[in-house]
Amino acid sequence: MIKVEDKFSKEIIGAAIEVHRHLGPGLLESAYEEYLCRELAIQGLTFERQKPLAVSYKGVNLDCGYRLDVVVEGLLILELKAVERIEPIHEAQLLTYLKLSDLRLMVS
């Protein structure tokens, strides 16, 4: 049986490949985000853009300015990067977002 997260992650990766196929490299992250969200909408997936991520410190939620680029179906974090390669700091950022949020899966 396929888990719902696996199904969505395959659809999202397909959407990202479709966007990159049409746009190619060299654009700003904001452009890729715009077009990827359009592709997600075409596929019928629900998403939130630039979702605030509050950090809880000793029982108090603090708005530290963290924003999740895209959250799909309330389950998956998409952190978009317009870089030549993913660096360890990018992976650390995603792992921190997972730890701070109640979400279970990330796609980079």
Backbone atoms as SQL, in Angstrom:
CREATE TABLE atoms (id INTEGER PRIMARY KEY, chain TEXT, resi INTEGER, resn TEXT, atom TEXT, x REAL, y REAL, z REAL);
INSERT INTO atoms VALUES
  (1, 'A', 1, 'MET', 'N', 0.845, -1.188, 0.000),
  (2, 'A', 1, 'MET', 'CA', 0.000, 0.000, 0.000),
  (3, 'A', 1, 'MET', 'C', 0.885, 1.243, 0.000),
  (4, 'A', 2, 'ILE', 'N', 0.591, 2.194, -0.882),
  (5, 'A', 2, 'ILE', 'CA', 1.385, 3.410, -1.007),
  (6, 'A', 2, 'ILE', 'C', 0.919, 4.423, 0.034),
  (7, 'A', 3, 'LYS', 'N', 1.878, 4.962, 0.791),
  (8, 'A', 3, 'LYS', 'CA', 1.547, 5.990, 1.770),
  (9, 'A', 3, 'LYS', 'C', 1.186, 7.272, 1.034),
  (10, 'A', 4, 'VAL', 'N', 0.299, 8.059, 1.623),
  (11, 'A', 4, 'VAL', 'CA', -0.161, 9.295, 0.994),
  (12, 'A', 4, 'VAL', 'C', 1.008, 10.251, 0.764),
  (13, 'A', 5, 'GLU', 'N', 1.986, 10.277, 1.680),
  (14, 'A', 5, 'GLU', 'CA', 3.140, 11.153, 1.517),
  (15, 'A', 5, 'GLU', 'C', 3.945, 10.767, 0.281),
  (16, 'A', 6, 'ASP', 'N', 4.066, 9.457, 0.030),
  (17, 'A', 6, 'ASP', 'CA', 4.796, 8.994, -1.150),
  (18, 'A', 6, 'ASP', 'C', 4.083, 9.409, -2.433),
  (19, 'A', 7, 'LYS', 'N', 2.767, 9.279, -2.431),
  (20, 'A', 7, 'LYS', 'CA', 1.974, 9.664, -3.602),
  (21, 'A', 7, 'LYS', 'C', 2.158, 11.150, -3.890),
  (22, 'A', 8, 'PHE', 'N', 2.015, 11.979, -2.857),
  (23, 'A', 8, 'PHE', 'CA', 2.161, 13.420, -3.055),
  (24, 'A', 8, 'PHE', 'C', 3.573, 13.796, -3.450),
  (25, 'A', 9, 'SER', 'N', 4.574, 13.150, -2.848),
  (26, 'A', 9, 'SER', 'CA', 5.953, 13.506, -3.181),
  (27, 'A', 9, 'SER', 'C', 6.252, 13.195, -4.644),
  (28, 'A', 10, 'LYS', 'N', 5.729, 12.095, -5.170),
  (29, 'A', 10, 'LYS', 'CA', 5.922, 11.778, -6.590),
  (30, 'A', 10, 'LYS', 'C', 5.251, 12.822, -7.475),
  (31, 'A', 11, 'GLU', 'N', 4.054, 13.250, -7.105),
  (32, 'A', 11, 'GLU', 'CA', 3.349, 14.276, -7.888),
  (33, 'A', 11, 'GLU', 'C', 4.105, 15.602, -7.848),
  (34, 'A', 12, 'ILE', 'N', 4.638, 15.946, -6.694),
  (35, 'A', 12, 'ILE', 'CA', 5.360, 17.205, -6.537),
  (36, 'A', 12, 'ILE', 'C', 6.657, 17.191, -7.338),
  (37, 'A', 13, 'ILE', 'N', 7.390, 16.093, -7.263),
  (38, 'A', 13, 'ILE', 'CA', 8.630, 15.988, -8.024),
  (39, 'A', 13, 'ILE', 'C', 8.327, 16.082, -9.523),
  (40, 'A', 14, 'GLY', 'N', 7.261, 15.443, -9.955),
  (41, 'A', 14, 'GLY', 'CA', 6.849, 15.550, -11.358),
  (42, 'A', 14, 'GLY', 'C', 6.522, 16.982, -11.743),
  (43, 'A', 15, 'ALA', 'N', 5.845, 17.702, -10.847),
  (44, 'A', 15, 'ALA', 'CA', 5.510, 19.106, -11.111),
  (45, 'A', 15, 'ALA', 'C', 6.779, 19.954, -11.200),
  (46, 'A', 16, 'ALA', 'N', 7.731, 19.702, -10.311),
  (47, 'A', 16, 'ALA', 'CA', 8.983, 20.460, -10.323),
  (48, 'A', 16, 'ALA', 'C', 9.770, 20.199, -11.606),
  (49, 'A', 17, 'ILE', 'N', 9.799, 18.955, -12.044),
  (50, 'A', 17, 'ILE', 'CA', 10.490, 18.627, -13.291),
  (51, 'A', 17, 'ILE', 'C', 9.810, 19.324, -14.472),
  (52, 'A', 18, 'GLU', 'N', 8.498, 19.342, -14.474),
  (53, 'A', 18, 'GLU', 'CA', 7.747, 20.017, -15.536),
  (54, 'A', 18, 'GLU', 'C', 8.081, 21.515, -15.584),
  (55, 'A', 19, 'VAL', 'N', 8.113, 22.152, -14.431),
  (56, 'A', 19, 'VAL', 'CA', 8.437, 23.584, -14.373),
  (57, 'A', 19, 'VAL', 'C', 9.860, 23.816, -14.872),
  (58, 'A', 20, 'HIS', 'N', 10.793, 23.014, -14.407),
  (59, 'A', 20, 'HIS', 'CA', 12.192, 23.205, -14.813),
  (60, 'A', 20, 'HIS', 'C', 12.362, 22.926, -16.311),
  (61, 'A', 21, 'ARG', 'N', 11.622, 21.972, -16.831),
  (62, 'A', 21, 'ARG', 'CA', 11.679, 21.676, -18.266),
  (63, 'A', 21, 'ARG', 'C', 11.265, 22.902, -19.086),
  (64, 'A', 22, 'HIS', 'N', 10.262, 23.617, -18.620),
  (65, 'A', 22, 'HIS', 'CA', 9.765, 24.782, -19.357),
  (66, 'A', 22, 'HIS', 'C', 10.589, 26.039, -19.113),
  (67, 'A', 23, 'LEU', 'N', 11.084, 26.226, -17.888),
  (68, 'A', 23, 'LEU', 'CA', 11.780, 27.470, -17.551),
  (69, 'A', 23, 'LEU', 'C', 13.291, 27.373, -17.657),
  (70, 'A', 24, 'GLY', 'N', 13.836, 26.178, -17.398),
  (71, 'A', 24, 'GLY', 'CA', 15.287, 26.023, -17.390),
  (72, 'A', 24, 'GLY', 'C', 15.908, 26.678, -16.163),
  (73, 'A', 25, 'PRO', 'N', 17.230, 26.703, -16.117),
  (74, 'A', 25, 'PRO', 'CA', 17.938, 27.269, -14.969),
  (75, 'A', 25, 'PRO', 'C', 18.076, 28.787, -15.077),
  (76, 'A', 26, 'GLY', 'N', 18.466, 29.393, -13.961),
  (77, 'A', 26, 'GLY', 'CA', 18.866, 30.798, -13.976),
  (78, 'A', 26, 'GLY', 'C', 17.870, 31.805, -13.458),
  (79, 'A', 27, 'LEU', 'N', 16.676, 31.379, -13.063),
  (80, 'A', 27, 'LEU', 'CA', 15.687, 32.328, -12.547),
  (81, 'A', 27, 'LEU', 'C', 15.794, 32.429, -11.025),
  (82, 'A', 28, 'LEU', 'N', 15.136, 33.431, -10.480),
  (83, 'A', 28, 'LEU', 'CA', 15.076, 33.586, -9.032),
  (84, 'A', 28, 'LEU', 'C', 14.158, 32.528, -8.431),
  (85, 'A', 29, 'GLU', 'N', 14.401, 32.216, -7.152),
  (86, 'A', 29, 'GLU', 'CA', 13.553, 31.250, -6.455),
  (87, 'A', 29, 'GLU', 'C', 12.087, 31.667, -6.507),
  (88, 'A', 30, 'SER', 'N', 11.826, 32.965, -6.408),
  (89, 'A', 30, 'SER', 'CA', 10.439, 33.441, -6.405),
  (90, 'A', 30, 'SER', 'C', 9.720, 33.097, -7.714),
  (91, 'A', 31, 'ALA', 'N', 10.430, 33.126, -8.832),
  (92, 'A', 31, 'ALA', 'CA', 9.818, 32.759, -10.116),
  (93, 'A', 31, 'ALA', 'C', 9.492, 31.272, -10.131),
  (94, 'A', 32, 'TYR', 'N', 10.431, 30.444, -9.690),
  (95, 'A', 32, 'TYR', 'CA', 10.166, 29.011, -9.645),
  (96, 'A', 32, 'TYR', 'C', 9.000, 28.704, -8.706),
  (97, 'A', 33, 'GLU', 'N', 8.939, 29.420, -7.583),
  (98, 'A', 33, 'GLU', 'CA', 7.837, 29.210, -6.643),
  (99, 'A', 33, 'GLU', 'C', 6.503, 29.532, -7.298),
  (100, 'A', 34, 'GLU', 'N', 6.441, 30.635, -8.002),
  (101, 'A', 34, 'GLU', 'CA', 5.201, 31.050, -8.673),
  (102, 'A', 34, 'GLU', 'C', 4.736, 29.984, -9.664),
  (103, 'A', 35, 'TYR', 'N', 5.638, 29.539, -10.513),
  (104, 'A', 35, 'TYR', 'CA', 5.278, 28.568, -11.533),
  (105, 'A', 35, 'TYR', 'C', 5.016, 27.184, -10.952),
  (106, 'A', 36, 'LEU', 'N', 5.783, 26.798, -9.932),
  (107, 'A', 36, 'LEU', 'CA', 5.543, 25.505, -9.302),
  (108, 'A', 36, 'LEU', 'C', 4.167, 25.482, -8.645),
  (109, 'A', 37, 'CYS', 'N', 3.802, 26.554, -7.983),
  (110, 'A', 37, 'CYS', 'CA', 2.478, 26.606, -7.356),
  (111, 'A', 37, 'CYS', 'C', 1.377, 26.551, -8.405),
  (112, 'A', 38, 'ARG', 'N', 1.615, 27.166, -9.544),
  (113, 'A', 38, 'ARG', 'CA', 0.639, 27.075, -10.639),
  (114, 'A', 38, 'ARG', 'C', 0.498, 25.619, -11.087),
  (115, 'A', 39, 'GLU', 'N', 1.620, 24.918, -11.213),
  (116, 'A', 39, 'GLU', 'CA', 1.597, 23.509, -11.621),
  (117, 'A', 39, 'GLU', 'C', 0.913, 22.645, -10.566),
  (118, 'A', 40, 'LEU', 'N', 1.169, 22.924, -9.289),
  (119, 'A', 40, 'LEU', 'CA', 0.501, 22.180, -8.212),
  (120, 'A', 40, 'LEU', 'C', -1.008, 22.378, -8.280),
  (121, 'A', 41, 'ALA', 'N', -1.432, 23.613, -8.557),
  (122, 'A', 41, 'ALA', 'CA', -2.862, 23.901, -8.672),
  (123, 'A', 41, 'ALA', 'C', -3.477, 23.145, -9.850),
  (124, 'A', 42, 'ILE', 'N', -2.760, 23.086, -10.965),
  (125, 'A', 42, 'ILE', 'CA', -3.244, 22.338, -12.132),
  (126, 'A', 42, 'ILE', 'C', -3.447, 20.875, -11.766),
  (127, 'A', 43, 'GLN', 'N', -2.567, 20.333, -10.929),
  (128, 'A', 43, 'GLN', 'CA', -2.669, 18.936, -10.515),
  (129, 'A', 43, 'GLN', 'C', -3.703, 18.720, -9.419),
  (130, 'A', 44, 'GLY', 'N', -4.303, 19.807, -8.935),
  (131, 'A', 44, 'GLY', 'CA', -5.346, 19.689, -7.927),
  (132, 'A', 44, 'GLY', 'C', -4.835, 19.538, -6.507),
  (133, 'A', 45, 'LEU', 'N', -3.562, 19.845, -6.284),
  (134, 'A', 45, 'LEU', 'CA', -2.994, 19.769, -4.936),
  (135, 'A', 45, 'LEU', 'C', -3.232, 21.084, -4.203),
  (136, 'A', 46, 'THR', 'N', -3.531, 20.994, -2.911),
  (137, 'A', 46, 'THR', 'CA', -3.672, 22.205, -2.108),
  (138, 'A', 46, 'THR', 'C', -2.318, 22.560, -1.502),
  (139, 'A', 47, 'PHE', 'N', -2.082, 23.850, -1.335),
  (140, 'A', 47, 'PHE', 'CA', -0.796, 24.293, -0.826),
  (141, 'A', 47, 'PHE', 'C', -0.925, 25.663, -0.168),
  (142, 'A', 48, 'GLU', 'N', 0.047, 25.968, 0.658),
  (143, 'A', 48, 'GLU', 'CA', 0.178, 27.293, 1.269),
  (144, 'A', 48, 'GLU', 'C', 1.554, 27.815, 0.906),
  (145, 'A', 49, 'ARG', 'N', 1.627, 29.069, 0.496),
  (146, 'A', 49, 'ARG', 'CA', 2.906, 29.692, 0.147),
  (147, 'A', 49, 'ARG', 'C', 3.382, 30.583, 1.286),
  (148, 'A', 50, 'GLN', 'N', 4.700, 30.574, 1.504),
  (149, 'A', 50, 'GLN', 'CA', 5.332, 31.437, 2.496),
  (150, 'A', 50, 'GLN', 'C', 4.626, 31.334, 3.850),
  (151, 'A', 51, 'LYS', 'N', 4.411, 30.121, 4.282),
  (152, 'A', 51, 'LYS', 'CA', 3.709, 29.855, 5.544),
  (153, 'A', 51, 'LYS', 'C', 4.618, 30.213, 6.729),
  (154, 'A', 52, 'PRO', 'N', 4.148, 31.093, 7.601),
  (155, 'A', 52, 'PRO', 'CA', 4.959, 31.444, 8.784),
  (156, 'A', 52, 'PRO', 'C', 5.205, 30.222, 9.664),
  (157, 'A', 53, 'LEU', 'N', 6.391, 30.160, 10.233),
  (158, 'A', 53, 'LEU', 'CA', 6.757, 29.074, 11.135),
  (159, 'A', 53, 'LEU', 'C', 7.173, 29.690, 12.464),
  (160, 'A', 54, 'ALA', 'N', 6.277, 29.606, 13.428),
  (161, 'A', 54, 'ALA', 'CA', 6.583, 30.124, 14.765),
  (162, 'A', 54, 'ALA', 'C', 7.499, 29.144, 15.484),
  (163, 'A', 55, 'VAL', 'N', 8.351, 29.667, 16.308),
  (164, 'A', 55, 'VAL', 'CA', 9.261, 28.847, 17.098),
  (165, 'A', 55, 'VAL', 'C', 8.810, 28.915, 18.546),
  (166, 'A', 56, 'SER', 'N', 8.645, 27.745, 19.162),
  (167, 'A', 56, 'SER', 'CA', 8.235, 27.701, 20.556),
  (168, 'A', 56, 'SER', 'C', 9.475, 27.657, 21.447),
  (169, 'A', 57, 'TYR', 'N', 9.529, 28.602, 22.370),
  (170, 'A', 57, 'TYR', 'CA', 10.637, 28.664, 23.322),
  (171, 'A', 57, 'TYR', 'C', 10.060, 28.750, 24.724),
  (172, 'A', 58, 'LYS', 'N', 10.280, 27.699, 25.502),
  (173, 'A', 58, 'LYS', 'CA', 9.772, 27.631, 26.873),
  (174, 'A', 58, 'LYS', 'C', 8.283, 27.934, 26.939),
  (175, 'A', 59, 'GLY', 'N', 7.550, 27.324, 25.988),
  (176, 'A', 59, 'GLY', 'CA', 6.105, 27.436, 25.989),
  (177, 'A', 59, 'GLY', 'C', 5.546, 28.695, 25.349),
  (178, 'A', 60, 'VAL', 'N', 6.403, 29.556, 24.815),
  (179, 'A', 60, 'VAL', 'CA', 5.941, 30.788, 24.172),
  (180, 'A', 60, 'VAL', 'C', 6.291, 30.718, 22.692),
  (181, 'A', 61, 'ASN', 'N', 5.288, 30.946, 21.829),
  (182, 'A', 61, 'ASN', 'CA', 5.540, 30.975, 20.395),
  (183, 'A', 61, 'ASN', 'C', 6.106, 32.324, 19.996),
  (184, 'A', 62, 'LEU', 'N', 7.228, 32.298, 19.308),
  (185, 'A', 62, 'LEU', 'CA', 7.895, 33.514, 18.849),
  (186, 'A', 62, 'LEU', 'C', 7.925, 33.524, 17.326),
  (187, 'A', 63, 'ASP', 'N', 7.589, 34.667, 16.754),
  (188, 'A', 63, 'ASP', 'CA', 7.691, 34.803, 15.304),
  (189, 'A', 63, 'ASP', 'C', 9.093, 35.308, 14.995),
  (190, 'A', 64, 'CYS', 'N', 9.930, 34.395, 14.519),
  (191, 'A', 64, 'CYS', 'CA', 11.331, 34.720, 14.235),
  (192, 'A', 64, 'CYS', 'C', 11.546, 35.026, 12.758),
  (193, 'A', 65, 'GLY', 'N', 10.479, 35.130, 12.010),
  (194, 'A', 65, 'GLY', 'CA', 10.602, 35.451, 10.595),
  (195, 'A', 65, 'GLY', 'C', 10.824, 34.247, 9.700),
  (196, 'A', 66, 'TYR', 'N', 10.729, 33.037, 10.250),
  (197, 'A', 66, 'TYR', 'CA', 10.881, 31.851, 9.411),
  (198, 'A', 66, 'TYR', 'C', 9.641, 31.675, 8.549),
  (199, 'A', 67, 'ARG', 'N', 9.848, 31.320, 7.302),
  (200, 'A', 67, 'ARG', 'CA', 8.755, 31.071, 6.366),
  (201, 'A', 67, 'ARG', 'C', 9.065, 29.785, 5.603),
  (202, 'A', 68, 'LEU', 'N', 8.075, 28.908, 5.533),
  (203, 'A', 68, 'LEU', 'CA', 8.189, 27.704, 4.718),
  (204, 'A', 68, 'LEU', 'C', 7.772, 28.095, 3.300),
  (205, 'A', 69, 'ASP', 'N', 8.620, 27.826, 2.325),
  (206, 'A', 69, 'ASP', 'CA', 8.323, 28.271, 0.959),
  (207, 'A', 69, 'ASP', 'C', 6.945, 27.800, 0.510),
  (208, 'A', 70, 'VAL', 'N', 6.729, 26.496, 0.555),
  (209, 'A', 70, 'VAL', 'CA', 5.439, 25.930, 0.157),
  (210, 'A', 70, 'VAL', 'C', 5.170, 24.718, 1.044),
  (211, 'A', 71, 'VAL', 'N', 3.947, 24.619, 1.534),
  (212, 'A', 71, 'VAL', 'CA', 3.505, 23.421, 2.265),
  (213, 'A', 71, 'VAL', 'C', 2.366, 22.817, 1.451),
  (214, 'A', 72, 'VAL', 'N', 2.536, 21.563, 1.043),
  (215, 'A', 72, 'VAL', 'CA', 1.575, 20.893, 0.166),
  (216, 'A', 72, 'VAL', 'C', 0.731, 19.909, 0.975),
  (217, 'A', 73, 'GLU', 'N', -0.583, 20.034, 0.784),
  (218, 'A', 73, 'GLU', 'CA', -1.549, 19.129, 1.416),
  (219, 'A', 73, 'GLU', 'C', -1.386, 19.087, 2.936),
  (220, 'A', 74, 'GLY', 'N', -0.815, 20.135, 3.513),
  (221, 'A', 74, 'GLY', 'CA', -0.618, 20.189, 4.958),
  (222, 'A', 74, 'GLY', 'C', 0.364, 19.158, 5.477),
  (223, 'A', 75, 'LEU', 'N', 1.124, 18.527, 4.566),
  (224, 'A', 75, 'LEU', 'CA', 2.006, 17.427, 4.943),
  (225, 'A', 75, 'LEU', 'C', 3.469, 17.622, 4.584),
  (226, 'A', 76, 'LEU', 'N', 3.723, 18.262, 3.453),
  (227, 'A', 76, 'LEU', 'CA', 5.069, 18.291, 2.896),
  (228, 'A', 76, 'LEU', 'C', 5.609, 19.710, 2.803),
  (229, 'A', 77, 'ILE', 'N', 6.848, 19.885, 3.205),
  (230, 'A', 77, 'ILE', 'CA', 7.537, 21.168, 3.081),
  (231, 'A', 77, 'ILE', 'C', 8.326, 21.163, 1.778),
  (232, 'A', 78, 'LEU', 'N', 8.104, 22.178, 0.959),
  (233, 'A', 78, 'LEU', 'CA', 8.938, 22.384, -0.215),
  (234, 'A', 78, 'LEU', 'C', 9.810, 23.601, 0.050),
  (235, 'A', 79, 'GLU', 'N', 11.083, 23.429, 0.067),
  (236, 'A', 79, 'GLU', 'CA', 12.027, 24.534, 0.235),
  (237, 'A', 79, 'GLU', 'C', 12.749, 24.676, -1.099),
  (238, 'A', 80, 'LEU', 'N', 12.461, 25.744, -1.789),
  (239, 'A', 80, 'LEU', 'CA', 12.993, 25.929, -3.139),
  (240, 'A', 80, 'LEU', 'C', 14.353, 26.610, -3.085),
  (241, 'A', 81, 'LYS', 'N', 15.260, 26.122, -3.898),
  (242, 'A', 81, 'LYS', 'CA', 16.608, 26.678, -3.989),
  (243, 'A', 81, 'LYS', 'C', 16.976, 26.824, -5.457),
  (244, 'A', 82, 'ALA', 'N', 17.409, 28.001, -5.851),
  (245, 'A', 82, 'ALA', 'CA', 17.909, 28.241, -7.201),
  (246, 'A', 82, 'ALA', 'C', 19.427, 28.334, -7.100),
  (247, 'A', 83, 'VAL', 'N', 20.042, 27.182, -6.873),
  (248, 'A', 83, 'VAL', 'CA', 21.492, 27.110, -6.679),
  (249, 'A', 83, 'VAL', 'C', 22.056, 26.004, -7.561),
  (250, 'A', 84, 'GLU', 'N', 23.361, 26.041, -7.752),
  (251, 'A', 84, 'GLU', 'CA', 24.008, 25.021, -8.572),
  (252, 'A', 84, 'GLU', 'C', 23.930, 23.646, -7.915),
  (253, 'A', 85, 'ARG', 'N', 24.070, 23.614, -6.593),
  (254, 'A', 85, 'ARG', 'CA', 23.962, 22.341, -5.878),
  (255, 'A', 85, 'ARG', 'C', 23.482, 22.607, -4.452),
  (256, 'A', 86, 'ILE', 'N', 22.873, 21.584, -3.881),
  (257, 'A', 86, 'ILE', 'CA', 22.397, 21.655, -2.500),
  (258, 'A', 86, 'ILE', 'C', 23.593, 21.482, -1.577),
  (259, 'A', 87, 'GLU', 'N', 23.760, 22.424, -0.672),
  (260, 'A', 87, 'GLU', 'CA', 24.858, 22.402, 0.287),
  (261, 'A', 87, 'GLU', 'C', 24.356, 21.839, 1.623),
  (262, 'A', 88, 'PRO', 'N', 25.270, 21.420, 2.489),
  (263, 'A', 88, 'PRO', 'CA', 24.856, 20.917, 3.805),
  (264, 'A', 88, 'PRO', 'C', 24.008, 21.916, 4.598),
  (265, 'A', 89, 'ILE', 'N', 24.255, 23.202, 4.455),
  (266, 'A', 89, 'ILE', 'CA', 23.459, 24.201, 5.180),
  (267, 'A', 89, 'ILE', 'C', 22.003, 24.185, 4.722),
  (268, 'A', 90, 'HIS', 'N', 21.764, 23.884, 3.438),
  (269, 'A', 90, 'HIS', 'CA', 20.388, 23.786, 2.941),
  (270, 'A', 90, 'HIS', 'C', 19.681, 22.585, 3.565),
  (271, 'A', 91, 'GLU', 'N', 20.402, 21.466, 3.654),
  (272, 'A', 91, 'GLU', 'CA', 19.828, 20.280, 4.289),
  (273, 'A', 91, 'GLU', 'C', 19.545, 20.538, 5.760),
  (274, 'A', 92, 'ALA', 'N', 20.462, 21.225, 6.436),
  (275, 'A', 92, 'ALA', 'CA', 20.269, 21.556, 7.855),
  (276, 'A', 92, 'ALA', 'C', 19.039, 22.450, 8.028),
  (277, 'A', 93, 'GLN', 'N', 18.855, 23.392, 7.114),
  (278, 'A', 93, 'GLN', 'CA', 17.689, 24.277, 7.167),
  (279, 'A', 93, 'GLN', 'C', 16.402, 23.458, 7.099),
  (280, 'A', 94, 'LEU', 'N', 16.320, 22.529, 6.157),
  (281, 'A', 94, 'LEU', 'CA', 15.124, 21.699, 6.026),
  (282, 'A', 94, 'LEU', 'C', 14.893, 20.827, 7.248),
  (283, 'A', 95, 'LEU', 'N', 15.953, 20.228, 7.758),
  (284, 'A', 95, 'LEU', 'CA', 15.804, 19.386, 8.948),
  (285, 'A', 95, 'LEU', 'C', 15.329, 20.209, 10.141),
  (286, 'A', 96, 'THR', 'N', 15.814, 21.428, 10.252),
  (287, 'A', 96, 'THR', 'CA', 15.352, 22.314, 11.323),
  (288, 'A', 96, 'THR', 'C', 13.881, 22.655, 11.142),
  (289, 'A', 97, 'TYR', 'N', 13.462, 22.945, 9.915),
  (290, 'A', 97, 'TYR', 'CA', 12.055, 23.233, 9.659),
  (291, 'A', 97, 'TYR', 'C', 11.178, 22.040, 10.041),
  (292, 'A', 98, 'LEU', 'N', 11.632, 20.832, 9.710),
  (293, 'A', 98, 'LEU', 'CA', 10.867, 19.640, 10.088),
  (294, 'A', 98, 'LEU', 'C', 10.767, 19.517, 11.602),
  (295, 'A', 99, 'LYS', 'N', 11.870, 19.767, 12.276),
  (296, 'A', 99, 'LYS', 'CA', 11.887, 19.661, 13.734),
  (297, 'A', 99, 'LYS', 'C', 10.966, 20.696, 14.379),
  (298, 'A', 100, 'LEU', 'N', 10.930, 21.905, 13.829),
  (299, 'A', 100, 'LEU', 'CA', 10.137, 22.989, 14.411),
  (300, 'A', 100, 'LEU', 'C', 8.656, 22.913, 14.037),
  (301, 'A', 101, 'SER', 'N', 8.362, 22.224, 12.951),
  (302, 'A', 101, 'SER', 'CA', 6.965, 22.136, 12.500),
  (303, 'A', 101, 'SER', 'C', 6.380, 20.787, 12.909),
  (304, 'A', 102, 'ASP', 'N', 5.129, 20.617, 12.616),
  (305, 'A', 102, 'ASP', 'CA', 4.480, 19.330, 12.859),
  (306, 'A', 102, 'ASP', 'C', 4.408, 18.504, 11.576),
  (307, 'A', 103, 'LEU', 'N', 5.187, 18.882, 10.590),
  (308, 'A', 103, 'LEU', 'CA', 5.150, 18.200, 9.305),
  (309, 'A', 103, 'LEU', 'C', 6.139, 17.053, 9.299),
  (310, 'A', 104, 'ARG', 'N', 5.906, 16.089, 8.387),
  (311, 'A', 104, 'ARG', 'CA', 6.689, 14.864, 8.442),
  (312, 'A', 104, 'ARG', 'C', 7.619, 14.651, 7.259),
  (313, 'A', 105, 'LEU', 'N', 7.454, 15.384, 6.187),
  (314, 'A', 105, 'LEU', 'CA', 8.219, 15.078, 4.979),
  (315, 'A', 105, 'LEU', 'C', 8.672, 16.350, 4.321),
  (316, 'A', 106, 'MET', 'N', 9.834, 16.271, 3.709),
  (317, 'A', 106, 'MET', 'CA', 10.356, 17.413, 2.962),
  (318, 'A', 106, 'MET', 'C', 10.743, 16.960, 1.574),
  (319, 'A', 107, 'VAL', 'N', 10.651, 17.879, 0.632),
  (320, 'A', 107, 'VAL', 'CA', 11.100, 17.634, -0.739),
  (321, 'A', 107, 'VAL', 'C', 11.963, 18.815, -1.101),
  (322, 'A', 108, 'SER', 'N', 13.198, 18.556, -1.510),
  (323, 'A', 108, 'SER', 'CA', 14.072, 19.676, -1.901),
  (324, 'A', 108, 'SER', 'C', 14.485, 19.526, -3.336);
